[in-house]
Amino acid sequence: MGTAVWGGLVVGLFIFFCATVGLVGAVPAVGPMCVGMGFGVVMGVCLICILVMSGWVLGLPLLPSALAVDAADAFDGVSRVFSYLFAAPWAYLITAVGATCFACLPAVAVMAIGRWAFFPGTQFADCLIHLNLWWSGKMATAELTEQFYRPLLLLAVTAALAFCGLCVSLTHTYLLLRRHVDGTEIEKE
């Protein structure tokens, strides 16, 4: 069975247990006592669910890197990311924020140089206005190409550059976390 099926079964069992405790609470004589005894267990289950979900959300950007670097299956990649995330949370936070800022620098530079060199005085919000003018028939197609598609192309290239930089930076983040937690050198292979 796959990892997703096992995860779904575990979550389903947690939900079933919590619902059962809630239904037992409706029994007149022993219900409140059973709910009181099961309250700590339900709170513990909720805490486990919160930890798992926060680890999944925070570790999601590192999952492709874990699968690519270690050539592992999905379960092994998820367990490595959870291990690194909970073993060194501050190292992850600092390197992930730094990597994101570093990845955005080339994109900001391309955007600034592109706007300065090719479209002086043009705001990207004006592109929508030009598209609306073309749609209503008040602007020719050649003007639309100049006023809408070229700035949009610059924006698309900038977004692609930022995304590629972010992927590379997050791979470096994963490699640094692996070295910090496991002691595995970056040039392992």
Contact map, one row per residue, 1 for C-alpha under 8 A:
111011000000000000000000000000000000000000000000000000000000000000000000000000000000000000000000000000000000000000000000000000000000000000000000000000000000000000000000000000000000000000000
111111000000000000000000000000000000000000000000000000000000000000000000000000000000000000000000000000000000000000000000000000000000000000000000000000000000000000000000000000000000000000000
111111100000000000000000000000000000000000000000000000000000000000000000011000000000000000000000000000000000000000000000000000000000000000000000000000000000000000000000000000000000000000000
011111110000000000000000000000000000000000000000000000000000000000000000000000000000000000000000000000000000000000000000000000000000000000000000000000000000000000000000000000000000000000000
111111111000000000000000000000000000000000000000000000000000000000000000000000000000000000000000000000000000000000000000000000000000000000000000000000000000000000000000000000000000000000000
111111111100000000000000000000000000000000000000000000000000000000000000000000000000000000000000000000000000000000000000000000000000000000000000000000000000000000000000000000000000000000000
001111111110000000000000000000000000000000000000000000000000000000000000000000000000000000000000000000000000000000000000000000000000000000000000000000000000000000000000000000000000000000000
000111111111000000000000000000000000000000000000000000000000000000000000000000000000000000000000000000000000000000000000000000000000000000000000000000000000000000000000000000000000000000000
000011111111100000000000000000000000000000000000000000000000000000000000000000000000000000000000000000000000000000000000000000000000000000000000000000000000000000000000000000000000000000000
000001111111110000000000000000000000000000000000000000000000000000000000000000000000000000000000000000000000000000000000000000000000000000000000000000000000000000000000000000000000000000000
000000111111111000000000000000000000000000000000000000000000000000000000000000000000000000000000000000000000000000000000000000000000000000000000000000000000000000000000000000000000000000000
000000011111111100000000000000000000000000000000000000000000000000000000000000000000000000000000000000000000000000000000000000000000000000000000000000000000000000000000000000000000000000000
000000001111111110000000000000000000000000000000000000000000000000000000000000000000000000000000000000000000000000000000000000000000000000000000000000000000000000000000000000000000000000000
000000000111111111000000000000000000000000001000000000000000000000000000000000000000000000000000000000000000000000000000000000000000000000000000000000000000000000000000000000000000000000000
000000000011111111100000000000000000000000000000000000000000000000000000000000000000000000000000000000000000000000000000000000000000000000000000000000000000000000000000000000000000000000000
000000000001111111110000000000000000000000000000000000000000000000000000000000000000000000000000000000000000000000000000000000000000000000000000000000000000000000000000000000000000000000000
000000000000111111111000000000000000000000000000000000000000000000000000000000000000000000000000000000000000000000000000000000000000000000000000000000000000000000000000000000000000000000000
000000000000011111111100000000000000000001000000000000000000000000000000000000000000000000000000000000000000000000000000000000000000000000000000000000000000000000000000000000000000000000000
000000000000001111111110000000000000000000000000000000000000000000000000000000000000000000000000000000000000000000000000000000000000000000000000000000000000000000000000000000000000000000000
000000000000000111111111000000000000000000000000000000000000000000000000000000000000000000000000000000000000000000000000000000000000000000000000000000000000000000000000000000000000000000000
000000000000000011111111100000000110010000000000000000000000000000000000000000000000000000000000000000000000000000000000000000000000000000000000000000000000000000000000000000000000000000000
000000000000000001111111110000000010000000000000000000000000000000000000000000000000000000000000000000000000000000000000000000000000000000000000000000000000000000000000000000000000000000000
000000000000000000111111111000000000000000000000000000000000000000000000000000000000000000000000000000000000000000000000000000000000000000000000000000000000000000000000000000000000000000000
000000000000000000011111111000100110000000000000000000000000000000000000000000000000000000000000000000000000000000000000000000000000000000000000000000000000000000000000000000000000000000000
000000000000000000001111111101111110000000000000000000000000000000000000000000000000000000000000000000000000000000000000000000000000000000000000000000000000000000000000000000000000000000000
000000000000000000000111111100110000000000000000000000000000000000000000000000000000000000000000000000000000000000000000000000000000000000000000000000000000000000000000000000000000000000000
000000000000000000000011111111110000000000000000000000000000000000000000000000000000000000000000000000000000000000000000000000000000000000000000000000000000000000000000000000000000000000000
000000000000000000000000111111110000000000000000000000000000000000000000000000000000000000000000000000000000000000000000000000000000000000000000000000000000000000000000000000000000000000000
000000000000000000000000001111110000000000000000000000000000000000000000000000000000000000000000000000000000000000000000000000000000000000000000000000000000000000000000000000000000000000000
000000000000000000000000101111111100000000000000000000000000000000000000000000000000000000000000000000000000000000000000000000000000000000000000000000000000000000000000000000000000000000000
000000000000000000000001111111111110000000000000000000000000000000000000000000000000000000000000000000000000000000000000000000000000000000000000000000000000000000000000000000000000000000000
000000000000000000000000111111111111000000000000000000000000000000000000000000000000000000000000000000000000000000000000000000000000000000000000000000000000000000000000000000000000000000000
000000000000000000000000100001111111100000000000000000000000000000000000000000000000000000000000000000000000000000000000000000000000000000000000000000000000000000000000000000000000000000000
000000000000000000001001100001111111110000000000000000000000000000000000000000000000000000000000000000000000000000000000000000000000000000000000000000000000000000000000000000000000000000000
000000000000000000001101100000111111111000000000000000000000000000000000000000000000000000000000000000000000000000000000000000000000000000000000000000000000000000000000000000000000000000000
000000000000000000000000000000011111111100000000000000000000000000000000000000000000000000000000000000000000000000000000000000000000000000000000000000000000000000000000000000000000000000000
000000000000000000000000000000001111111110000000000000000000000000000000000000000000000000000000000000000000000000000000000000000000000000000000000000000000000000000000000000000000000000000
000000000000000000001000000000000111111111000000000000000000000000000000000000000000000000000000000000000000000000000000000000000000000000000000000000000000000000000000000000000000000000000
000000000000000000000000000000000011111111100000000000000000000000000000000000000000000000000000000000000000000000000000000000000000000000000000000000000000000000000000000000000000000000000
000000000000000000000000000000000001111111110000000000000000000000000000000000000000000000000000000000000000000000000000000000000000000000000000000000000000000000000000000000000000000000000
000000000000000000000000000000000000111111111000000000000000000000000000000000000000000000000000000000000000000000000000000000000000000000000000000000000000000000000000000000000000000000000
000000000000000001000000000000000000011111111100000000000000000000000000000000000000000000000000000000000000000000000000000000000000000000000000000000000000000000000000000000000000000000000
000000000000000000000000000000000000001111111110000000000000000000000000000000000000000000000000000000000000000000000000000000000000000000000000000000000000000000000000000000000000000000000
000000000000000000000000000000000000000111111111000000000000000000000000000000000000000000000000000000000000000000000000000000000000000000000000000000000000000000000000000000000000000000000
000000000000010000000000000000000000000011111111100000000000000000000000000000000000000000000000000000000000000000000000000000000000000000000000000000000000000000000000000000000000000000000
000000000000000000000000000000000000000001111111110000000000000000000000000000000000000000000000000000000000000000000000000000000000000000000000000000000000000000000000000000000000000000000
000000000000000000000000000000000000000000111111111000000000000000000000000000000000000000000000000000000000000000000000000000000000000000000000000000000000000000000000000000000000000000000
000000000000000000000000000000000000000000011111111100000000000000000000000000000000000000000000000000000000000000000000000000000000000000000000000000000000000000000000000000000000000000000
000000000000000000000000000000000000000000001111111110000000000000000000000000000000000000000000000000000000000000000000000000000000000000000000000000000000000000000000000000000000000000000
000000000000000000000000000000000000000000000111111111000000000000000000000000000000000000000000000000000000000000000000000000000000000000000000000000000000000000000000000000000000000000000
000000000000000000000000000000000000000000000011111111100000000000000000000000000000000000000000000000000000000000000000000000000000000000000000000000000000000000000000000000000000000000000
000000000000000000000000000000000000000000000001111111110000000000000000000000000000000000000000000000000000000000000000000000000000000000000000000000000000000000000000000000000000000000000
000000000000000000000000000000000000000000000000111111111000000000000000000000000000000000000000000000000000000000000000000000000000000000000000000000000000000000000000000000000000000000000
000000000000000000000000000000000000000000000000011111111100000000000000000000000000000000000000000000000000000000000000000000000000000000000000000000000000000000000000000000000000000000000
000000000000000000000000000000000000000000000000001111111110000000000000000000000100110000000000000000000000000000000000000000000000000000000000000000000000000000000000000000000000000000000
000000000000000000000000000000000000000000000000000111111111000000000000000000000100000000000000000000000000000000000000000000000000000000000000000000000000000000000000000000000000000000000
000000000000000000000000000000000000000000000000000011111111000000000000000000000000000000000000000000000000000000000000000000000000000000000000000000000000000000000000000000000000000000000
000000000000000000000000000000000000000000000000000001111111100000000000000000000000100000000000000000000000000000000000000000000000000000000000000000000000000000000000000000000000000000000
000000000000000000000000000000000000000000000000000000111111111000000000000000001100100000000000000000000000000000000000000000000000000000000000000000000000000000000000000000000000000000000
000000000000000000000000000000000000000000000000000000011111111000000000000000000000000000000000000000000000000000000000000000000000000000000000000000000000000000000000000000000000000000000
000000000000000000000000000000000000000000000000000000000111111110000000000000000000000000000000000000000000000000000000000000000000000000000000000000000000000000000000010000000000000000000
000000000000000000000000000000000000000000000000000000000011111111000000000000001000000000000000000000000000000000000000000000000000000000000000000000000000000000000000011011000000000000000
000000000000000000000000000000000000000000000000000000000011111111100000000011001000000000000000000000000000000000000000000000000000000000000000000000000000000000000000000000000000000000000
000000000000000000000000000000000000000000000000000000000000111111110000000000000000000000000000000000000000000000000000000000000000000000000000000000000000000000000000000000000000000000000
000000000000000000000000000000000000000000000000000000000000111111111000000000000000000000000000000000000000000000000000000000000000000000000000000000000000000000000000011001000000000000000
000000000000000000000000000000000000000000000000000000000000011111111111000011011000000000000000000000000000000000000000000000000000000000000000000000000000000000000000001001000000000000000
000000000000000000000000000000000000000000000000000000000000001111111111110010000000000000000000000000000000000000000000000000000000000000000000000000000000000000000000000000000000000000000
000000000000000000000000000000000000000000000000000000000000000111111111000000000000000000000000000000000000000000000000000000000000000000000000000000000000000000000000000000000000000000000
000000000000000000000000000000000000000000000000000000000000000011111110000000000000000000000000000000000000000000000000000000000000000000000000000000000000000000000000000000000000000000000
000000000000000000000000000000000000000000000000000000000000000001111111000010000000000000000000000000000000000000000000000000000000000000000000000000000000000000000000000000000000000000000
000000000000000000000000000000000000000000000000000000000000000001111111100000000000000000000000000000000000000000000000000000000000000000000000000000000000000000000000000000000000000000000
000000000000000000000000000000000000000000000000000000000000000001110111110110000000000000000000000000000000000000000000000000000000000000000000000000000000000000000000000000000000000000000
000000000000000000000000000000000000000000000000000000000000000000100011111110000000000000000000000000000000000000000000000000000000000000000000000000000000000000000000000000000000000000000
001000000000000000000000000000000000000000000000000000000000000000100001111111000000000000000000000000000000000000000000000000000000000000000000000000000000000000000000000000000000000000000
001000000000000000000000000000000000000000000000000000000000000000000000111111100000000000000000000000000000000000000000000000000000000000000000000000000000000000000000000000000000000000000
000000000000000000000000000000000000000000000000000000000000000000000001111111110000000000000000000000000000000000000000000000000000000000000000000000000000000000000000000000000000000000000
000000000000000000000000000000000000000000000000000000000000001001100101111111111000000000000000000000000000000000000000000000000000000000000000000000000000000000000000000000000000000000000
000000000000000000000000000000000000000000000000000000000000001001000000011111111100000000000000000000000000000000000000000000000000000000000000000000000000000000000000000000000000000000000
000000000000000000000000000000000000000000000000000000000000000000000000001111111110000000000000000000000000000000000000000000000000000000000000000000000000000000000000000000000000000000000
000000000000000000000000000000000000000000000000000000000000000001000000000111111111000000000000000000000000000000000000000000000000000000000000000000000000000000000000000000000000000000000
000000000000000000000000000000000000000000000000000000000010011001000000000011111111100000000000000000000000000000000000000000000000000000000000000000000000000000000000000000000000000000000
000000000000000000000000000000000000000000000000000000110010000000000000000001111111110000000000000000000000000000000000000000000000000000000000000000000000000000000000000000000000000000000
000000000000000000000000000000000000000000000000000000000000000000000000000000111111111000000000000000000000000000000000000000000000000000000000000000000000000000000000000000000000000000000
000000000000000000000000000000000000000000000000000000000000000000000000000000011111111110010000000000000000000000000000000000000000000000000000000000000000000000000000000000001100100000000
000000000000000000000000000000000000000000000000000000100110000000000000000000001111111110010000000000000000000000000000000000000000000000000000000000000000000000000000000000000000000000000
000000000000000000000000000000000000000000000000000000100000000000000000000000000111111110000000000000000000000000000000000000000000000000000000000000000000000000000000000000000000000000000
000000000000000000000000000000000000000000000000000000000000000000000000000000000011111110000000000000000000000000000000000000000000000000000000000000000000000000000000000000000000100000000
000000000000000000000000000000000000000000000000000000000000000000000000000000000001111111110000000000000000000000000000000000000000000000000000000000000000000000000000000000001001100000000
000000000000000000000000000000000000000000000000000000000000000000000000000000000001111111111000000000000000000000000000000000000000000000000000000000000000000000000000000000000000000000000
000000000000000000000000000000000000000000000000000000000000000000000000000000000000000111111100000000000000000000000000000000000000000000000000000000000000000000000000000000000000000000000
000000000000000000000000000000000000000000000000000000000000000000000000000000000000000111111110000000000000000000000000000000000000000000000000000000000000000000000000000000001000000000000
000000000000000000000000000000000000000000000000000000000000000000000000000000000001100111111111000000000000000000000000000000000000000000000000000000000000000000000000000010001000000000000
000000000000000000000000000000000000000000000000000000000000000000000000000000000000000011111111100000000000000000000000000000000000000000000000000000000000000000000000000000000000000000000
000000000000000000000000000000000000000000000000000000000000000000000000000000000000000001111111110000000000000000000000000000000000000000000000000000000000000000000000000000000000000000000
000000000000000000000000000000000000000000000000000000000000000000000000000000000000000000111111111000000000000000000000000000000000000000000000000000000000000000000000000010000000000000000
000000000000000000000000000000000000000000000000000000000000000000000000000000000000000000011111111100000000000000000000000000000000000000000000000000000000000000000000110010000000000000000
000000000000000000000000000000000000000000000000000000000000000000000000000000000000000000001111111110000000000000000000000000000000000000000000000000000000000000000000000000000000000000000
000000000000000000000000000000000000000000000000000000000000000000000000000000000000000000000111111111000000000000000000000000000000000000000000000000000000000000000000000000000000000000000
000000000000000000000000000000000000000000000000000000000000000000000000000000000000000000000011111111100000000000000000000000000000000000000000000000000000000000000100110010000000000000000
000000000000000000000000000000000000000000000000000000000000000000000000000000000000000000000001111111110000000000000000000000000000000000000000000000000000000000000100110000000000000000000
000000000000000000000000000000000000000000000000000000000000000000000000000000000000000000000000111111111000000000000000000000000000000000000000000000000000000000000000000000000000000000000
000000000000000000000000000000000000000000000000000000000000000000000000000000000000000000000000011111111100000000000000000000000000000000000000000000000000000000000000100000000000000000000
000000000000000000000000000000000000000000000000000000000000000000000000000000000000000000000000001111111110000000000000000000000000000000000000000000000000000001101100100000000000000000000
000000000000000000000000000000000000000000000000000000000000000000000000000000000000000000000000000111111111000000000000000000000000000000000000000000000000000001001100000000000000000000000
000000000000000000000000000000000000000000000000000000000000000000000000000000000000000000000000000011111111100000000000000000000000000000000000000000000000000000000000000000000000000000000
000000000000000000000000000000000000000000000000000000000000000000000000000000000000000000000000000001111111110000000000000000000000000000000000000000000000000011000000000000000000000000000
000000000000000000000000000000000000000000000000000000000000000000000000000000000000000000000000000000111111111000000000000000000000000000000000000000000000011011000000000000000000000000000
000000000000000000000000000000000000000000000000000000000000000000000000000000000000000000000000000000011111111100000000000000000000000000000000000000000000010000000000000000000000000000000
000000000000000000000000000000000000000000000000000000000000000000000000000000000000000000000000000000001111111110000000000000000000000000000000000000000000000000000000000000000000000000000
000000000000000000000000000000000000000000000000000000000000000000000000000000000000000000000000000000000111111111000000000000000000000000000000000000000000010000000000000000000000000000000
000000000000000000000000000000000000000000000000000000000000000000000000000000000000000000000000000000000011111111100000000000000000000000000000000000000110010000000000000000000000000000000
000000000000000000000000000000000000000000000000000000000000000000000000000000000000000000000000000000000001111111110000000000000000000000000000000000000000000000000000000000000000000000000
000000000000000000000000000000000000000000000000000000000000000000000000000000000000000000000000000000000000111111111000000000000000000000000000000000000000000000000000000000000000000000000
000000000000000000000000000000000000000000000000000000000000000000000000000000000000000000000000000000000000011111111110000000000000000000000000000000000100000000000000000000000000000000000
000000000000000000000000000000000000000000000000000000000000000000000000000000000000000000000000000000000000001111111111010000000000000000000000000000000000000000000000000000000000000000000
000000000000000000000000000000000000000000000000000000000000000000000000000000000000000000000000000000000000000111111111000000000000000000000000000000000000000000000000000000000000000000000
000000000000000000000000000000000000000000000000000000000000000000000000000000000000000000000000000000000000000011111111000000000000000000000000000000000000000000000000000000000000000000000
000000000000000000000000000000000000000000000000000000000000000000000000000000000000000000000000000000000000000001111111000000000000000000000000000000000000000000000000000000000000000000000
000000000000000000000000000000000000000000000000000000000000000000000000000000000000000000000000000000000000000001111111110000000000000000000000000000100000000000000000000000000000000000000
000000000000000000000000000000000000000000000000000000000000000000000000000000000000000000000000000000000000000000111111110000000000000000000000000000000000000000000000000000000000000000000
000000000000000000000000000000000000000000000000000000000000000000000000000000000000000000000000000000000000000000000011111000000000000000000000000000000000000000000000000000000000000000000
000000000000000000000000000000000000000000000000000000000000000000000000000000000000000000000000000000000000000000100011111101000000000000000000000000000000000000000000000000000000000000000
000000000000000000000000000000000000000000000000000000000000000000000000000000000000000000000000000000000000000000000000111111100000000000000000000000000000000000000000000000000000000000000
000000000000000000000000000000000000000000000000000000000000000000000000000000000000000000000000000000000000000000000000011111110000000000000000000000110000000000000000000000000000000000000
000000000000000000000000000000000000000000000000000000000000000000000000000000000000000000000000000000000000000000000000001111111000000000000000000000000000000000000000000000000000000000000
000000000000000000000000000000000000000000000000000000000000000000000000000000000000000000000000000000000000000000000000011111111100000000000000000000000000000000000000000000000000000000000
000000000000000000000000000000000000000000000000000000000000000000000000000000000000000000000000000000000000000000000000001111111110000000000000001100110000000000000000000000000000000000000
000000000000000000000000000000000000000000000000000000000000000000000000000000000000000000000000000000000000000000000000000111111111000000000000000100000000000000000000000000000000000000000
000000000000000000000000000000000000000000000000000000000000000000000000000000000000000000000000000000000000000000000000000011111111100000000000000000000000000000000000000000000000000000000
000000000000000000000000000000000000000000000000000000000000000000000000000000000000000000000000000000000000000000000000000001111111110000100001001100000000000000000000000000000000000000000
000000000000000000000000000000000000000000000000000000000000000000000000000000000000000000000000000000000000000000000000000000111111111000000001000100000000000000000000000000000000000000000
000000000000000000000000000000000000000000000000000000000000000000000000000000000000000000000000000000000000000000000000000000011111111100000000000000000000000000000000000000000000000000000
000000000000000000000000000000000000000000000000000000000000000000000000000000000000000000000000000000000000000000000000000000001111111111100000000000000000000000000000000000000000000000000
000000000000000000000000000000000000000000000000000000000000000000000000000000000000000000000000000000000000000000000000000000000111111111111001000000000000000000000000000000000000000000000
000000000000000000000000000000000000000000000000000000000000000000000000000000000000000000000000000000000000000000000000000000000011111111100000000000000000000000000000000000000000000000000
000000000000000000000000000000000000000000000000000000000000000000000000000000000000000000000000000000000000000000000000000000000001111111100000000000000000000000000000000000000000000000000
000000000000000000000000000000000000000000000000000000000000000000000000000000000000000000000000000000000000000000000000000000000000111111110000000000000000000000000000000000000000000000000
000000000000000000000000000000000000000000000000000000000000000000000000000000000000000000000000000000000000000000000000000000000000111111110000000000000000000000000000000000000000000000000
000000000000000000000000000000000000000000000000000000000000000000000000000000000000000000000000000000000000000000000000000000000100111111111011000000000000000000000000000000000000000000000
000000000000000000000000000000000000000000000000000000000000000000000000000000000000000000000000000000000000000000000000000000000000010011111111000000000000000000000000000000000000000000000
000000000000000000000000000000000000000000000000000000000000000000000000000000000000000000000000000000000000000000000000000000000000010000111111100000000000000000000000000000000000000000000
000000000000000000000000000000000000000000000000000000000000000000000000000000000000000000000000000000000000000000000000000000000000000000011111110000000000000000000000000000000000000000000
000000000000000000000000000000000000000000000000000000000000000000000000000000000000000000000000000000000000000000000000000000000000000000111111111000000000000000000000000000000000000000000
000000000000000000000000000000000000000000000000000000000000000000000000000000000000000000000000000000000000000000000000000000000110010000111111111110000000000000000000000000000000000000000
000000000000000000000000000000000000000000000000000000000000000000000000000000000000000000000000000000000000000000000000000000000000000000001111111111000000000000000000000000000000000000000
000000000000000000000000000000000000000000000000000000000000000000000000000000000000000000000000000000000000000000000000000000000000000000000111111111000000000000000000000000000000000000000
000000000000000000000000000000000000000000000000000000000000000000000000000000000000000000000000000000000000000000000000000000100100000000000011111111100000000000000000000000000000000000000
000000000000000000000000000000000000000000000000000000000000000000000000000000000000000000000000000000000000000000000000000000110110000000000001111111110000000000000000000000000000000000000
000000000000000000000000000000000000000000000000000000000000000000000000000000000000000000000000000000000000000000000000000000000000000000000001111111111000000000000000000000000000000000000
000000000000000000000000000000000000000000000000000000000000000000000000000000000000000000000000000000000000000000000000000000000000000000000000111111111100000000000000000000000000000000000
000000000000000000000000000000000000000000000000000000000000000000000000000000000000000000000000000000000000000000000010000100100000000000000000001111111110000000000000000000000000000000000
000000000000000000000000000000000000000000000000000000000000000000000000000000000000000000000000000000000000000000000000000100100000000000000000000111111111000000000000000000000000000000000
000000000000000000000000000000000000000000000000000000000000000000000000000000000000000000000000000000000000000000000000000000000000000000000000000011111111100000000000000000000000000000000
000000000000000000000000000000000000000000000000000000000000000000000000000000000000000000000000000000000000001001000000000000000000000000000000000001111111110000000000000000000000000000000
000000000000000000000000000000000000000000000000000000000000000000000000000000000000000000000000000000000000001000000000000000000000000000000000000000111111111000000000000000000000000000000
000000000000000000000000000000000000000000000000000000000000000000000000000000000000000000000000000000000000000000000000000000000000000000000000000000011111111100000000000000000000000000000
000000000000000000000000000000000000000000000000000000000000000000000000000000000000000000000000000000000000000000000000000000000000000000000000000000001111111110000000000000000000000000000
000000000000000000000000000000000000000000000000000000000000000000000000000000000000000000000000000000000011011000000000000000000000000000000000000000000111111111000000000000000000000000000
000000000000000000000000000000000000000000000000000000000000000000000000000000000000000000000000000000000010000000000000000000000000000000000000000000000011111111100000000000000000000000000
000000000000000000000000000000000000000000000000000000000000000000000000000000000000000000000000000000000000000000000000000000000000000000000000000000000001111111110000000000000000000000000
000000000000000000000000000000000000000000000000000000000000000000000000000000000000000000000000000000000110000000000000000000000000000000000000000000000000111111111000000000000000000000000
000000000000000000000000000000000000000000000000000000000000000000000000000000000000000000000000000000110110000000000000000000000000000000000000000000000000011111111100000000000000000000000
000000000000000000000000000000000000000000000000000000000000000000000000000000000000000000000000000000100000000000000000000000000000000000000000000000000000001111111110000000000000000000000
000000000000000000000000000000000000000000000000000000000000000000000000000000000000000000000000000000000000000000000000000000000000000000000000000000000000000111111111000000000000000000000
000000000000000000000000000000000000000000000000000000000000000000000000000000000000000000000000000000110000000000000000000000000000000000000000000000000000000011111111100000000000000000000
000000000000000000000000000000000000000000000000000000000000000000000000000000000000000000000000001100110000000000000000000000000000000000000000000000000000000001111111110000000000000000000
000000000000000000000000000000000000000000000000000000000000000000000000000000000000000000000000000000000000000000000000000000000000000000000000000000000000000000111111111000000000000000000
000000000000000000000000000000000000000000000000000000000000000000000000000000000000000000000000000000000000000000000000000000000000000000000000000000000000000000011111111100000000000000000
000000000000000000000000000000000000000000000000000000000000000000000000000000000000000000000001001101100000000000000000000000000000000000000000000000000000000000001111111110000000000000000
000000000000000000000000000000000000000000000000000000000000110010000000000000000000000000000001001100000000000000000000000000000000000000000000000000000000000000000111111111000000000000000
000000000000000000000000000000000000000000000000000000000000010011000000000000000000000000000000000000000000000000000000000000000000000000000000000000000000000000000011111111100000000000000
000000000000000000000000000000000000000000000000000000000000000000000000000000000000000000000000000000000000000000000000000000000000000000000000000000000000000000000001111111110000000000000
000000000000000000000000000000000000000000000000000000000000010000000000000000000000000000010011001000000000000000000000000000000000000000000000000000000000000000000000111111111000000000000
000000000000000000000000000000000000000000000000000000000000010011000000000000000000000000000000000000000000000000000000000000000000000000000000000000000000000000000000011111111100000000000
000000000000000000000000000000000000000000000000000000000000000000000000000000000000000000000000000000000000000000000000000000000000000000000000000000000000000000000000001111111110000001000
000000000000000000000000000000000000000000000000000000000000000000000000000000000000000000000000000000000000000000000000000000000000000000000000000000000000000000000000000111111111000001000
000000000000000000000000000000000000000000000000000000000000000000000000000000000001000100110000000000000000000000000000000000000000000000000000000000000000000000000000000011111111100000000
000000000000000000000000000000000000000000000000000000000000000000000000000000000001000000000000000000000000000000000000000000000000000000000000000000000000000000000000000001111111111110000
000000000000000000000000000000000000000000000000000000000000000000000000000000000000000000000000000000000000000000000000000000000000000000000000000000000000000000000000000000111111111111000
000000000000000000000000000000000000000000000000000000000000000000000000000000000000000100000000000000000000000000000000000000000000000000000000000000000000000000000000000000011111111100000
000000000000000000000000000000000000000000000000000000000000000000000000000000000001001100000000000000000000000000000000000000000000000000000000000000000000000000000000000000001111111000000
000000000000000000000000000000000000000000000000000000000000000000000000000000000000000000000000000000000000000000000000000000000000000000000000000000000000000000000000000000000111111100000
000000000000000000000000000000000000000000000000000000000000000000000000000000000000000000000000000000000000000000000000000000000000000000000000000000000000000000000000000000000111111110000
000000000000000000000000000000000000000000000000000000000000000000000000000000000000000000000000000000000000000000000000000000000000000000000000000000000000000000000000000000000111011111010
000000000000000000000000000000000000000000000000000000000000000000000000000000000000000000000000000000000000000000000000000000000000000000000000000000000000000000000000000000000110001111110
000000000000000000000000000000000000000000000000000000000000000000000000000000000000000000000000000000000000000000000000000000000000000000000000000000000000000000000000000000110010000111110
000000000000000000000000000000000000000000000000000000000000000000000000000000000000000000000000000000000000000000000000000000000000000000000000000000000000000000000000000000000000000011111
000000000000000000000000000000000000000000000000000000000000000000000000000000000000000000000000000000000000000000000000000000000000000000000000000000000000000000000000000000000000000111111
000000000000000000000000000000000000000000000000000000000000000000000000000000000000000000000000000000000000000000000000000000000000000000000000000000000000000000000000000000000000000000111
